[in-house]
Amino acid sequence: MGSHPQSYKAYAFLEKGGALKRVNVPWNDPDAGQVVLKVLACGICASDEMVKYQILPGVDHRDSARFRAVLIP
């Protein structure tokens, strides 16, 4: 794989009902069968609010850290 940064910027809900916060996340190389995608744009939808307020069954707001909008300079 080509060069990559040591970390990247992402957005996540850090607390139930809290605002979406920008965080720095350490880079992890993908596992076998996974790929890295460069995201050029993303949006927020109603399902993001469900994660924020834990309305979606079985999804905790802390899981939002797994679903990141990656910013690549």
mmCIF file as Biopython writes it, N, C-alpha, C and O atoms, coordinates in Angstrom:
data_model
#
loop_
_atom_site.group_PDB
_atom_site.id
_atom_site.type_symbol
_atom_site.label_atom_id
_atom_site.label_alt_id
_atom_site.label_comp_id
_atom_site.label_asym_id
_atom_site.label_entity_id
_atom_site.label_seq_id
_atom_site.pdbx_PDB_ins_code
_atom_site.Cartn_x
_atom_site.Cartn_y
_atom_site.Cartn_z
_atom_site.occupancy
_atom_site.B_iso_or_equiv
_atom_site.auth_seq_id
_atom_site.auth_asym_id
_atom_site.pdbx_PDB_model_num
ATOM 1   N N  . MET A ? 1  ? 0.855   -1.175 0.000  1.0 0.0 1  A 1 
ATOM 2   C CA . MET A ? 1  ? 0.000   0.000  0.000  1.0 0.0 1  A 1 
ATOM 3   C C  . MET A ? 1  ? 0.895   1.230  0.000  1.0 0.0 1  A 1 
ATOM 4   O O  . MET A ? 1  ? 2.005   1.188  0.531  1.0 0.0 1  A 1 
ATOM 5   N N  . GLY A ? 2  ? 0.427   2.321  -0.588 1.0 0.0 2  A 1 
ATOM 6   C CA . GLY A ? 2  ? 1.190   3.557  -0.653 1.0 0.0 2  A 1 
ATOM 7   C C  . GLY A ? 2  ? 1.342   4.203  0.706  1.0 0.0 2  A 1 
ATOM 8   O O  . GLY A ? 2  ? 0.911   3.669  1.729  1.0 0.0 2  A 1 
ATOM 9   N N  . SER A ? 3  ? 1.963   5.360  0.688  1.0 0.0 3  A 1 
ATOM 10  C CA . SER A ? 3  ? 2.174   6.058  1.951  1.0 0.0 3  A 1 
ATOM 11  C C  . SER A ? 3  ? 0.845   6.570  2.514  1.0 0.0 3  A 1 
ATOM 12  O O  . SER A ? 3  ? -0.109  6.812  1.775  1.0 0.0 3  A 1 
ATOM 13  N N  . HIS A ? 4  ? 0.812   6.723  3.798  1.0 0.0 4  A 1 
ATOM 14  C CA . HIS A ? 4  ? -0.393  7.206  4.471  1.0 0.0 4  A 1 
ATOM 15  C C  . HIS A ? 4  ? 0.023   8.023  5.677  1.0 0.0 4  A 1 
ATOM 16  O O  . HIS A ? 4  ? 1.153   7.901  6.151  1.0 0.0 4  A 1 
ATOM 17  N N  . PRO A ? 5  ? -0.877  8.854  6.180  1.0 0.0 5  A 1 
ATOM 18  C CA . PRO A ? 5  ? -0.540  9.668  7.355  1.0 0.0 5  A 1 
ATOM 19  C C  . PRO A ? 5  ? -0.470  8.816  8.624  1.0 0.0 5  A 1 
ATOM 20  O O  . PRO A ? 5  ? -0.973  7.693  8.651  1.0 0.0 5  A 1 
ATOM 21  N N  . GLN A ? 6  ? 0.146   9.346  9.654  1.0 0.0 6  A 1 
ATOM 22  C CA . GLN A ? 6  ? 0.198   8.669  10.951 1.0 0.0 6  A 1 
ATOM 23  C C  . GLN A ? 6  ? -1.176  8.647  11.616 1.0 0.0 6  A 1 
ATOM 24  O O  . GLN A ? 6  ? -1.491  7.738  12.384 1.0 0.0 6  A 1 
ATOM 25  N N  . SER A ? 7  ? -1.990  9.661  11.311 1.0 0.0 7  A 1 
ATOM 26  C CA . SER A ? 7  ? -3.347  9.749  11.856 1.0 0.0 7  A 1 
ATOM 27  C C  . SER A ? 7  ? -4.221  10.475 10.839 1.0 0.0 7  A 1 
ATOM 28  O O  . SER A ? 7  ? -3.729  11.006 9.844  1.0 0.0 7  A 1 
ATOM 29  N N  . TYR A ? 8  ? -5.511  10.489 11.102 1.0 0.0 8  A 1 
ATOM 30  C CA . TYR A ? 8  ? -6.429  11.210 10.227 1.0 0.0 8  A 1 
ATOM 31  C C  . TYR A ? 8  ? -7.522  11.848 11.067 1.0 0.0 8  A 1 
ATOM 32  O O  . TYR A ? 8  ? -7.741  11.479 12.220 1.0 0.0 8  A 1 
ATOM 33  N N  . LYS A ? 9  ? -8.206  12.819 10.460 1.0 0.0 9  A 1 
ATOM 34  C CA . LYS A ? 9  ? -9.291  13.519 11.150 1.0 0.0 9  A 1 
ATOM 35  C C  . LYS A ? 9  ? -10.598 12.784 10.867 1.0 0.0 9  A 1 
ATOM 36  O O  . LYS A ? 9  ? -10.836 12.312 9.756  1.0 0.0 9  A 1 
ATOM 37  N N  . ALA A ? 10 ? -11.435 12.700 11.894 1.0 0.0 10 A 1 
ATOM 38  C CA . ALA A ? 10 ? -12.728 12.041 11.762 1.0 0.0 10 A 1 
ATOM 39  C C  . ALA A ? 10 ? -13.734 12.783 12.623 1.0 0.0 10 A 1 
ATOM 40  O O  . ALA A ? 10 ? -13.361 13.630 13.435 1.0 0.0 10 A 1 
ATOM 41  N N  . TYR A ? 11 ? -14.986 12.472 12.449 1.0 0.0 11 A 1 
ATOM 42  C CA . TYR A ? 11 ? -16.054 13.044 13.273 1.0 0.0 11 A 1 
ATOM 43  C C  . TYR A ? 11 ? -16.787 11.918 13.967 1.0 0.0 11 A 1 
ATOM 44  O O  . TYR A ? 11 ? -17.075 10.884 13.363 1.0 0.0 11 A 1 
ATOM 45  N N  . ALA A ? 12 ? -17.094 12.123 15.259 1.0 0.0 12 A 1 
ATOM 46  C CA . ALA A ? 12 ? -17.760 11.076 16.039 1.0 0.0 12 A 1 
ATOM 47  C C  . ALA A ? 12 ? -18.580 11.710 17.157 1.0 0.0 12 A 1 
ATOM 48  O O  . ALA A ? 12 ? -18.288 12.820 17.601 1.0 0.0 12 A 1 
ATOM 49  N N  . PHE A ? 13 ? -19.605 10.999 17.603 1.0 0.0 13 A 1 
ATOM 50  C CA . PHE A ? 13 ? -20.344 11.393 18.799 1.0 0.0 13 A 1 
ATOM 51  C C  . PHE A ? 13 ? -19.591 10.809 19.986 1.0 0.0 13 A 1 
ATOM 52  O O  . PHE A ? 13 ? -19.460 9.590  20.098 1.0 0.0 13 A 1 
ATOM 53  N N  . LEU A ? 14 ? -19.099 11.658 20.865 1.0 0.0 14 A 1 
ATOM 54  C CA . LEU A ? 14 ? -18.311 11.195 22.001 1.0 0.0 14 A 1 
ATOM 55  C C  . LEU A ? 14 ? -19.151 10.979 23.250 1.0 0.0 14 A 1 
ATOM 56  O O  . LEU A ? 14 ? -18.689 10.363 24.211 1.0 0.0 14 A 1 
ATOM 57  N N  . GLU A ? 15 ? -20.379 11.479 23.246 1.0 0.0 15 A 1 
ATOM 58  C CA . GLU A ? 15 ? -21.281 11.274 24.380 1.0 0.0 15 A 1 
ATOM 59  C C  . GLU A ? 15 ? -22.716 11.227 23.868 1.0 0.0 15 A 1 
ATOM 60  O O  . GLU A ? 15 ? -23.037 11.838 22.848 1.0 0.0 15 A 1 
ATOM 61  N N  . LYS A ? 16 ? -23.558 10.517 24.564 1.0 0.0 16 A 1 
ATOM 62  C CA . LYS A ? 16 ? -24.955 10.392 24.177 1.0 0.0 16 A 1 
ATOM 63  C C  . LYS A ? 16 ? -25.596 11.785 24.124 1.0 0.0 16 A 1 
ATOM 64  O O  . LYS A ? 16 ? -25.535 12.547 25.090 1.0 0.0 16 A 1 
ATOM 65  N N  . GLY A ? 17 ? -26.202 12.098 22.996 1.0 0.0 17 A 1 
ATOM 66  C CA . GLY A ? 17 ? -26.874 13.371 22.821 1.0 0.0 17 A 1 
ATOM 67  C C  . GLY A ? 17 ? -25.929 14.530 22.554 1.0 0.0 17 A 1 
ATOM 68  O O  . GLY A ? 17 ? -26.380 15.661 22.374 1.0 0.0 17 A 1 
ATOM 69  N N  . GLY A ? 18 ? -24.629 14.274 22.526 1.0 0.0 18 A 1 
ATOM 70  C CA . GLY A ? 18 ? -23.643 15.327 22.324 1.0 0.0 18 A 1 
ATOM 71  C C  . GLY A ? 18 ? -23.508 15.729 20.861 1.0 0.0 18 A 1 
ATOM 72  O O  . GLY A ? 18 ? -24.070 15.107 19.959 1.0 0.0 18 A 1 
ATOM 73  N N  . ALA A ? 19 ? -22.750 16.779 20.668 1.0 0.0 19 A 1 
ATOM 74  C CA . ALA A ? 19 ? -22.495 17.277 19.318 1.0 0.0 19 A 1 
ATOM 75  C C  . ALA A ? 19 ? -21.488 16.380 18.607 1.0 0.0 19 A 1 
ATOM 76  O O  . ALA A ? 19 ? -20.697 15.679 19.239 1.0 0.0 19 A 1 
ATOM 77  N N  . LEU A ? 20 ? -21.536 16.418 17.304 1.0 0.0 20 A 1 
ATOM 78  C CA . LEU A ? 20 ? -20.547 15.728 16.487 1.0 0.0 20 A 1 
ATOM 79  C C  . LEU A ? 20 ? -19.221 16.465 16.665 1.0 0.0 20 A 1 
ATOM 80  O O  . LEU A ? 20 ? -19.148 17.676 16.456 1.0 0.0 20 A 1 
ATOM 81  N N  . LYS A ? 21 ? -18.179 15.736 17.048 1.0 0.0 21 A 1 
ATOM 82  C CA . LYS A ? 21 ? -16.882 16.347 17.353 1.0 0.0 21 A 1 
ATOM 83  C C  . LYS A ? 21 ? -15.812 15.849 16.391 1.0 0.0 21 A 1 
ATOM 84  O O  . LYS A ? 21 ? -15.818 14.689 15.979 1.0 0.0 21 A 1 
ATOM 85  N N  . ARG A ? 22 ? -14.890 16.752 16.039 1.0 0.0 22 A 1 
ATOM 86  C CA . ARG A ? 22 ? -13.754 16.364 15.214 1.0 0.0 22 A 1 
ATOM 87  C C  . ARG A ? 22 ? -12.697 15.743 16.127 1.0 0.0 22 A 1 
ATOM 88  O O  . ARG A ? 22 ? -12.350 16.307 17.165 1.0 0.0 22 A 1 
ATOM 89  N N  . VAL A ? 23 ? -12.192 14.582 15.729 1.0 0.0 23 A 1 
ATOM 90  C CA . VAL A ? 23 ? -11.184 13.871 16.507 1.0 0.0 23 A 1 
ATOM 91  C C  . VAL A ? 23 ? -10.041 13.433 15.591 1.0 0.0 23 A 1 
ATOM 92  O O  . VAL A ? 23 ? -10.233 13.262 14.387 1.0 0.0 23 A 1 
ATOM 93  N N  . ASN A ? 24 ? -8.871  13.257 16.157 1.0 0.0 24 A 1 
ATOM 94  C CA . ASN A ? 24 ? -7.738  12.670 15.436 1.0 0.0 24 A 1 
ATOM 95  C C  . ASN A ? 24 ? -7.685  11.198 15.784 1.0 0.0 24 A 1 
ATOM 96  O O  . ASN A ? 24 ? -7.761  10.821 16.954 1.0 0.0 24 A 1 
ATOM 97  N N  . VAL A ? 25 ? -7.555  10.372 14.766 1.0 0.0 25 A 1 
ATOM 98  C CA . VAL A ? 25 ? -7.578  8.919  14.942 1.0 0.0 25 A 1 
ATOM 99  C C  . VAL A ? 25 ? -6.273  8.349  14.400 1.0 0.0 25 A 1 
ATOM 100 O O  . VAL A ? 25 ? -5.879  8.686  13.284 1.0 0.0 25 A 1 
ATOM 101 N N  . PRO A ? 26 ? -5.591  7.494  15.161 1.0 0.0 26 A 1 
ATOM 102 C CA . PRO A ? 26 ? -4.364  6.883  14.650 1.0 0.0 26 A 1 
ATOM 103 C C  . PRO A ? 26 ? -4.665  5.977  13.461 1.0 0.0 26 A 1 
ATOM 104 O O  . PRO A ? 26 ? -5.689  5.294  13.427 1.0 0.0 26 A 1 
ATOM 105 N N  . TRP A ? 27 ? -3.771  5.984  12.504 1.0 0.0 27 A 1 
ATOM 106 C CA . TRP A ? 27 ? -3.945  5.152  11.307 1.0 0.0 27 A 1 
ATOM 107 C C  . TRP A ? 27 ? -3.772  3.683  11.666 1.0 0.0 27 A 1 
ATOM 108 O O  . TRP A ? 27 ? -2.853  3.333  12.406 1.0 0.0 27 A 1 
ATOM 109 N N  . ASN A ? 28 ? -4.638  2.828  11.156 1.0 0.0 28 A 1 
ATOM 110 C CA . ASN A ? 28 ? -4.498  1.383  11.246 1.0 0.0 28 A 1 
ATOM 111 C C  . ASN A ? 28 ? -4.557  0.836  9.830  1.0 0.0 28 A 1 
ATOM 112 O O  . ASN A ? 28 ? -5.495  1.137  9.091  1.0 0.0 28 A 1 
ATOM 113 N N  . ASP A ? 29 ? -3.577  0.043  9.442  1.0 0.0 29 A 1 
ATOM 114 C CA . ASP A ? 29 ? -3.624  -0.575 8.123  1.0 0.0 29 A 1 
ATOM 115 C C  . ASP A ? 29 ? -4.837  -1.493 8.045  1.0 0.0 29 A 1 
ATOM 116 O O  . ASP A ? 29 ? -5.212  -2.108 9.043  1.0 0.0 29 A 1 
ATOM 117 N N  . PRO A ? 30 ? -5.454  -1.591 6.869  1.0 0.0 30 A 1 
ATOM 118 C CA . PRO A ? 30 ? -6.632  -2.459 6.731  1.0 0.0 30 A 1 
ATOM 119 C C  . PRO A ? 30 ? -6.260  -3.934 6.897  1.0 0.0 30 A 1 
ATOM 120 O O  . PRO A ? 30 ? -5.148  -4.352 6.572  1.0 0.0 30 A 1 
ATOM 121 N N  . ASP A ? 31 ? -7.206  -4.700 7.404  1.0 0.0 31 A 1 
ATOM 122 C CA . ASP A ? 31 ? -7.034  -6.148 7.514  1.0 0.0 31 A 1 
ATOM 123 C C  . ASP A ? 31 ? -7.245  -6.781 6.146  1.0 0.0 31 A 1 
ATOM 124 O O  . ASP A ? 31 ? -7.697  -6.123 5.209  1.0 0.0 31 A 1 
ATOM 125 N N  . ALA A ? 32 ? -6.918  -8.046 6.041  1.0 0.0 32 A 1 
ATOM 126 C CA . ALA A ? 32 ? -7.141  -8.784 4.793  1.0 0.0 32 A 1 
ATOM 127 C C  . ALA A ? 32 ? -8.619  -8.703 4.408  1.0 0.0 32 A 1 
ATOM 128 O O  . ALA A ? 32 ? -9.492  -8.902 5.253  1.0 0.0 32 A 1 
ATOM 129 N N  . GLY A ? 33 ? -8.894  -8.417 3.159  1.0 0.0 33 A 1 
ATOM 130 C CA . GLY A ? 33 ? -10.274 -8.313 2.680  1.0 0.0 33 A 1 
ATOM 131 C C  . GLY A ? 33 ? -10.874 -6.933 2.863  1.0 0.0 33 A 1 
ATOM 132 O O  . GLY A ? 33 ? -12.011 -6.708 2.448  1.0 0.0 33 A 1 
ATOM 133 N N  . GLN A ? 34 ? -10.143 -5.990 3.477  1.0 0.0 34 A 1 
ATOM 134 C CA . GLN A ? 34 ? -10.632 -4.625 3.653  1.0 0.0 34 A 1 
ATOM 135 C C  . GLN A ? 34 ? -9.901  -3.698 2.690  1.0 0.0 34 A 1 
ATOM 136 O O  . GLN A ? 34 ? -8.814  -4.014 2.207  1.0 0.0 34 A 1 
ATOM 137 N N  . VAL A ? 35 ? -10.511 -2.555 2.420  1.0 0.0 35 A 1 
ATOM 138 C CA . VAL A ? 35 ? -9.914  -1.559 1.535  1.0 0.0 35 A 1 
ATOM 139 C C  . VAL A ? 35 ? -9.966  -0.191 2.208  1.0 0.0 35 A 1 
ATOM 140 O O  . VAL A ? 35 ? -10.743 0.023  3.139  1.0 0.0 35 A 1 
ATOM 141 N N  . VAL A ? 36 ? -9.141  0.723  1.733  1.0 0.0 36 A 1 
ATOM 142 C CA . VAL A ? 36 ? -9.153  2.112  2.184  1.0 0.0 36 A 1 
ATOM 143 C C  . VAL A ? 36 ? -9.736  2.944  1.058  1.0 0.0 36 A 1 
ATOM 144 O O  . VAL A ? 36 ? -9.299  2.844  -0.088 1.0 0.0 36 A 1 
ATOM 145 N N  . LEU A ? 37 ? -10.718 3.760  1.382  1.0 0.0 37 A 1 
ATOM 146 C CA . LEU A ? 37 ? -11.353 4.629  0.402  1.0 0.0 37 A 1 
ATOM 147 C C  . LEU A ? 37 ? -11.088 6.080  0.755  1.0 0.0 37 A 1 
ATOM 148 O O  . LEU A ? 37 ? -11.087 6.450  1.929  1.0 0.0 37 A 1 
ATOM 149 N N  . LYS A ? 38 ? -10.867 6.892  -0.249 1.0 0.0 38 A 1 
ATOM 150 C CA . LYS A ? 38 ? -10.740 8.326  -0.040 1.0 0.0 38 A 1 
ATOM 151 C C  . LYS A ? 38 ? -12.136 8.930  -0.191 1.0 0.0 38 A 1 
ATOM 152 O O  . LYS A ? 38 ? -12.739 8.855  -1.262 1.0 0.0 38 A 1 
ATOM 153 N N  . VAL A ? 39 ? -12.642 9.527  0.885  1.0 0.0 39 A 1 
ATOM 154 C CA . VAL A ? 39 ? -13.972 10.127 0.879  1.0 0.0 39 A 1 
ATOM 155 C C  . VAL A ? 39 ? -13.836 11.567 0.434  1.0 0.0 39 A 1 
ATOM 156 O O  . VAL A ? 39 ? -13.111 12.351 1.048  1.0 0.0 39 A 1 
ATOM 157 N N  . LEU A ? 40 ? -14.537 11.918 -0.640 1.0 0.0 40 A 1 
ATOM 158 C CA . LEU A ? 40 ? -14.482 13.281 -1.145 1.0 0.0 40 A 1 
ATOM 159 C C  . LEU A ? 40 ? -15.564 14.160 -0.546 1.0 0.0 40 A 1 
ATOM 160 O O  . LEU A ? 40 ? -15.391 15.374 -0.435 1.0 0.0 40 A 1 
ATOM 161 N N  . ALA A ? 41 ? -16.671 13.559 -0.162 1.0 0.0 41 A 1 
ATOM 162 C CA . ALA A ? 41 ? -17.770 14.312 0.443  1.0 0.0 41 A 1 
ATOM 163 C C  . ALA A ? 41 ? -18.654 13.342 1.215  1.0 0.0 41 A 1 
ATOM 164 O O  . ALA A ? 41 ? -18.697 12.149 0.912  1.0 0.0 41 A 1 
ATOM 165 N N  . CYS A ? 42 ? -19.351 13.858 2.206  1.0 0.0 42 A 1 
ATOM 166 C CA . CYS A ? 42 ? -20.305 13.044 2.951  1.0 0.0 42 A 1 
ATOM 167 C C  . CYS A ? 42 ? -21.379 13.959 3.508  1.0 0.0 42 A 1 
ATOM 168 O O  . CYS A ? 42 ? -21.243 15.182 3.474  1.0 0.0 42 A 1 
ATOM 169 N N  . GLY A ? 43 ? -22.424 13.376 4.008  1.0 0.0 43 A 1 
ATOM 170 C CA . GLY A ? 43 ? -23.515 14.149 4.576  1.0 0.0 43 A 1 
ATOM 171 C C  . GLY A ? 43 ? -24.018 13.510 5.857  1.0 0.0 43 A 1 
ATOM 172 O O  . GLY A ? 43 ? -23.616 12.407 6.225  1.0 0.0 43 A 1 
ATOM 173 N N  . ILE A ? 44 ? -24.887 14.216 6.511  1.0 0.0 44 A 1 
ATOM 174 C CA . ILE A ? 44 ? -25.510 13.739 7.741  1.0 0.0 44 A 1 
ATOM 175 C C  . ILE A ? 44 ? -26.963 13.414 7.413  1.0 0.0 44 A 1 
ATOM 176 O O  . ILE A ? 44 ? -27.623 14.159 6.689  1.0 0.0 44 A 1 
ATOM 177 N N  . CYS A ? 45 ? -27.458 12.301 7.947  1.0 0.0 45 A 1 
ATOM 178 C CA . CYS A ? 45 ? -28.851 11.935 7.699  1.0 0.0 45 A 1 
ATOM 179 C C  . CYS A ? 45 ? -29.533 11.550 9.018  1.0 0.0 45 A 1 
ATOM 180 O O  . CYS A ? 45 ? -28.911 11.591 10.079 1.0 0.0 45 A 1 
ATOM 181 N N  . ALA A ? 46 ? -30.781 11.185 8.945  1.0 0.0 46 A 1 
ATOM 182 C CA . ALA A ? 46 ? -31.570 10.872 10.137 1.0 0.0 46 A 1 
ATOM 183 C C  . ALA A ? 46 ? -30.983 9.713  10.935 1.0 0.0 46 A 1 
ATOM 184 O O  . ALA A ? 46 ? -31.095 9.696  12.161 1.0 0.0 46 A 1 
ATOM 185 N N  . SER A ? 47 ? -30.365 8.751  10.273 1.0 0.0 47 A 1 
ATOM 186 C CA . SER A ? 47 ? -29.799 7.622  11.016 1.0 0.0 47 A 1 
ATOM 187 C C  . SER A ? 47 ? -28.646 8.070  11.919 1.0 0.0 47 A 1 
ATOM 188 O O  . SER A ? 47 ? -28.382 7.434  12.939 1.0 0.0 47 A 1 
ATOM 189 N N  . ASP A ? 48 ? -27.963 9.151  11.559 1.0 0.0 48 A 1 
ATOM 190 C CA . ASP A ? 48 ? -26.917 9.688  12.438 1.0 0.0 48 A 1 
ATOM 191 C C  . ASP A ? 48 ? -27.521 10.208 13.736 1.0 0.0 48 A 1 
ATOM 192 O O  . ASP A ? 48 ? -26.923 10.054 14.802 1.0 0.0 48 A 1 
ATOM 193 N N  . GLU A ? 49 ? -28.687 10.817 13.658 1.0 0.0 49 A 1 
ATOM 194 C CA . GLU A ? 49 ? -29.382 11.271 14.865 1.0 0.0 49 A 1 
ATOM 195 C C  . GLU A ? 49 ? -29.792 10.077 15.726 1.0 0.0 49 A 1 
ATOM 196 O O  . GLU A ? 49 ? -29.782 10.160 16.954 1.0 0.0 49 A 1 
ATOM 197 N N  . MET A ? 50 ? -30.153 8.968  15.081 1.0 0.0 50 A 1 
ATOM 198 C CA . MET A ? 50 ? -30.519 7.767  15.834 1.0 0.0 50 A 1 
ATOM 199 C C  . MET A ? 50 ? -29.334 7.238  16.637 1.0 0.0 50 A 1 
ATOM 200 O O  . MET A ? 50 ? -29.500 6.792  17.772 1.0 0.0 50 A 1 
ATOM 201 N N  . VAL A ? 51 ? -28.141 7.287  16.048 1.0 0.0 51 A 1 
ATOM 202 C CA . VAL A ? 51 ? -26.940 6.863  16.771 1.0 0.0 51 A 1 
ATOM 203 C C  . VAL A ? 51 ? -26.654 7.841  17.896 1.0 0.0 51 A 1 
ATOM 204 O O  . VAL A ? 51 ? -26.343 7.433  19.014 1.0 0.0 51 A 1 
ATOM 205 N N  . LYS A ? 52 ? -26.758 9.140  17.603 1.0 0.0 52 A 1 
ATOM 206 C CA . LYS A ? 52 ? -26.475 10.174 18.599 1.0 0.0 52 A 1 
ATOM 207 C C  . LYS A ? 52 ? -27.315 9.984  19.861 1.0 0.0 52 A 1 
ATOM 208 O O  . LYS A ? 52 ? -26.797 10.093 20.972 1.0 0.0 52 A 1 
ATOM 209 N N  . TYR A ? 53 ? -28.598 9.703  19.698 1.0 0.0 53 A 1 
ATOM 210 C CA . TYR A ? 53 ? -29.510 9.588  20.836 1.0 0.0 53 A 1 
ATOM 211 C C  . TYR A ? 53 ? -29.794 8.141  21.240 1.0 0.0 53 A 1 
ATOM 212 O O  . TYR A ? 53 ? -30.660 7.895  22.080 1.0 0.0 53 A 1 
ATOM 213 N N  . GLN A ? 54 ? -29.080 7.190  20.657 1.0 0.0 54 A 1 
ATOM 214 C CA . GLN A ? 54 ? -29.239 5.764  20.941 1.0 0.0 54 A 1 
ATOM 215 C C  . GLN A ? 54 ? -30.665 5.277  20.715 1.0 0.0 54 A 1 
ATOM 216 O O  . GLN A ? 54 ? -31.199 4.489  21.496 1.0 0.0 54 A 1 
ATOM 217 N N  . ILE A ? 55 ? -31.265 5.753  19.644 1.0 0.0 55 A 1 
ATOM 218 C CA . ILE A ? 55 ? -32.614 5.321  19.286 1.0 0.0 55 A 1 
ATOM 219 C C  . ILE A ? 55 ? -32.572 4.007  18.513 1.0 0.0 55 A 1 
ATOM 220 O O  . ILE A ? 55 ? -33.495 3.198  18.596 1.0 0.0 55 A 1 
ATOM 221 N N  . LEU A ? 56 ? -31.502 3.806  17.765 1.0 0.0 56 A 1 
ATOM 222 C CA . LEU A ? 56 ? -31.340 2.605  16.953 1.0 0.0 56 A 1 
ATOM 223 C C  . LEU A ? 56 ? -31.008 1.433  17.873 1.0 0.0 56 A 1 
ATOM 224 O O  . LEU A ? 56 ? -29.998 1.483  18.575 1.0 0.0 56 A 1 
ATOM 225 N N  . PRO A ? 57 ? -31.819 0.390  17.893 1.0 0.0 57 A 1 
ATOM 226 C CA . PRO A ? 57 ? -31.579 -0.731 18.810 1.0 0.0 57 A 1 
ATOM 227 C C  . PRO A ? 57 ? -30.200 -1.357 18.603 1.0 0.0 57 A 1 
ATOM 228 O O  . PRO A ? 57 ? -29.795 -1.634 17.473 1.0 0.0 57 A 1 
ATOM 229 N N  . GLY A ? 58 ? -29.494 -1.572 19.695 1.0 0.0 58 A 1 
ATOM 230 C CA . GLY A ? 58 ? -28.211 -2.257 19.636 1.0 0.0 58 A 1 
ATOM 231 C C  . GLY A ? 58 ? -27.036 -1.403 19.211 1.0 0.0 58 A 1 
ATOM 232 O O  . GLY A ? 58 ? -25.928 -1.924 19.084 1.0 0.0 58 A 1 
ATOM 233 N N  . VAL A ? 59 ? -27.230 -0.106 18.984 1.0 0.0 59 A 1 
ATOM 234 C CA . VAL A ? 59 ? -26.126 0.769  18.573 1.0 0.0 59 A 1 
ATOM 235 C C  . VAL A ? 59 ? -25.904 1.816  19.652 1.0 0.0 59 A 1 
ATOM 236 O O  . VAL A ? 59 ? -26.809 2.581  19.986 1.0 0.0 59 A 1 
ATOM 237 N N  . ASP A ? 60 ? -24.720 1.845  20.181 1.0 0.0 60 A 1 
ATOM 238 C CA . ASP A ? 60 ? -24.346 2.804  21.215 1.0 0.0 60 A 1 
ATOM 239 C C  . ASP A ? 60 ? -23.685 4.003  20.547 1.0 0.0 60 A 1 
ATOM 240 O O  . ASP A ? 60 ? -23.029 3.846  19.518 1.0 0.0 60 A 1 
ATOM 241 N N  . HIS A ? 61 ? -23.844 5.199  21.113 1.0 0.0 61 A 1 
ATOM 242 C CA . HIS A ? 61 ? -23.232 6.383  20.514 1.0 0.0 61 A 1 
ATOM 243 C C  . HIS A ? 61 ? -21.719 6.230  20.389 1.0 0.0 61 A 1 
ATOM 244 O O  . HIS A ? 61 ? -21.113 6.832  19.502 1.0 0.0 61 A 1 
ATOM 245 N N  . ARG A ? 62 ? -21.106 5.446  21.250 1.0 0.0 62 A 1 
ATOM 246 C CA . ARG A ? 62 ? -19.662 5.245  21.165 1.0 0.0 62 A 1 
ATOM 247 C C  . ARG A ? 62 ? -19.281 4.454  19.925 1.0 0.0 62 A 1 
ATOM 248 O O  . ARG A ? 62 ? -18.125 4.492  19.505 1.0 0.0 62 A 1 
ATOM 249 N N  . ASP A ? 63 ? -20.240 3.728  19.323 1.0 0.0 63 A 1 
ATOM 250 C CA . ASP A ? 63 ? -19.979 3.010  18.082 1.0 0.0 63 A 1 
ATOM 251 C C  . ASP A ? 63 ? -19.750 3.965  16.920 1.0 0.0 63 A 1 
ATOM 252 O O  . ASP A ? 63 ? -19.213 3.565  15.887 1.0 0.0 63 A 1 
ATOM 253 N N  . SER A ? 64 ? -20.156 5.239  17.078 1.0 0.0 64 A 1 
ATOM 254 C CA . SER A ? 64 ? -19.994 6.187  15.975 1.0 0.0 64 A 1 
ATOM 255 C C  . SER A ? 64 ? -18.530 6.357  15.613 1.0 0.0 64 A 1 
ATOM 256 O O  . SER A ? 64 ? -18.222 6.764  14.492 1.0 0.0 64 A 1 
ATOM 257 N N  . ALA A ? 65 ? -17.621 6.058  16.527 1.0 0.0 65 A 1 
ATOM 258 C CA . ALA A ? 65 ? -16.197 6.162  16.217 1.0 0.0 65 A 1 
ATOM 259 C C  . ALA A ? 65 ? -15.800 5.158  15.134 1.0 0.0 65 A 1 
ATOM 260 O O  . ALA A ? 65 ? -14.789 5.351  14.460 1.0 0.0 65 A 1 
ATOM 261 N N  . ARG A ? 66 ? -16.581 4.091  14.959 1.0 0.0 66 A 1 
ATOM 262 C CA . ARG A ? 66 ? -16.282 3.121  13.902 1.0 0.0 66 A 1 
ATOM 263 C C  . ARG A ? 66 ? -16.724 3.634  12.542 1.0 0.0 66 A 1 
ATOM 264 O O  . ARG A ? 66 ? -16.219 3.179  11.516 1.0 0.0 66 A 1 
ATOM 265 N N  . PHE A ? 67 ? -17.660 4.577  12.520 1.0 0.0 67 A 1 
ATOM 266 C CA . PHE A ? 67 ? -18.209 5.090  11.273 1.0 0.0 67 A 1 
ATOM 267 C C  . PHE A ? 67 ? -17.738 6.524  11.123 1.0 0.0 67 A 1 
ATOM 268 O O  . PHE A ? 67 ? -18.344 7.439  11.680 1.0 0.0 67 A 1 
ATOM 269 N N  . ARG A ? 68 ? -16.667 6.726  10.379 1.0 0.0 68 A 1 
ATOM 270 C CA . ARG A ? 68 ? -16.009 8.021  10.353 1.0 0.0 68 A 1 
ATOM 271 C C  . ARG A ? 68 ? -16.100 8.676  8.993  1.0 0.0 68 A 1 
ATOM 272 O O  . ARG A ? 68 ? -16.050 8.016  7.955  1.0 0.0 68 A 1 
ATOM 273 N N  . ALA A ? 69 ? -16.232 9.977  9.024  1.0 0.0 69 A 1 
ATOM 274 C CA . ALA A ? 69 ? -16.073 10.782 7.828  1.0 0.0 69 A 1 
ATOM 275 C C  . ALA A ? 69 ? -14.612 11.213 7.811  1.0 0.0 69 A 1 
ATOM 276 O O  . ALA A ? 69 ? -14.203 12.053 8.613  1.0 0.0 69 A 1 
ATOM 277 N N  . VAL A ? 70 ? -13.842 10.655 6.923  1.0 0.0 70 A 1 
ATOM 278 C CA . VAL A ? 70 ? -12.406 10.888 6.915  1.0 0.0 70 A 1 
ATOM 279 C C  . VAL A ? 70 ? -12.072 12.119 6.087  1.0 0.0 70 A 1 
ATOM 280 O O  . VAL A ? 70 ? -12.542 12.269 4.959  1.0 0.0 70 A 1 
ATOM 281 N N  . LEU A ? 71 ? -11.262 12.989 6.652  1.0 0.0 71 A 1 
ATOM 282 C CA . LEU A ? 71 ? -10.807 14.174 5.941  1.0 0.0 71 A 1 
ATOM 283 C C  . LEU A ? 71 ? -9.362  13.950 5.505  1.0 0.0 71 A 1 
ATOM 284 O O  . LEU A ? 71 ? -8.481  13.758 6.343  1.0 0.0 71 A 1 
ATOM 285 N N  . ILE A ? 72 ? -9.122  13.975 4.207  1.0 0.0 72 A 1 
ATOM 286 C CA . ILE A ? 72 ? -7.766  13.822 3.688  1.0 0.0 72 A 1 
ATOM 287 C C  . ILE A ? 72 ? -7.377  15.157 3.061  1.0 0.0 72 A 1 
ATOM 288 O O  . ILE A ? 72 ? -8.012  15.612 2.110  1.0 0.0 72 A 1 
ATOM 289 N N  . PRO A ? 73 ? -6.322  15.786 3.603  1.0 0.0 73 A 1 
ATOM 290 C CA . PRO A ? 73 ? -5.944  17.110 3.089  1.0 0.0 73 A 1 
ATOM 291 C C  . PRO A ? 73 ? -5.484  17.072 1.640  1.0 0.0 73 A 1 
ATOM 292 O O  . PRO A ? 73 ? -5.135  18.108 1.075  1.0 0.0 73 A 1 
#
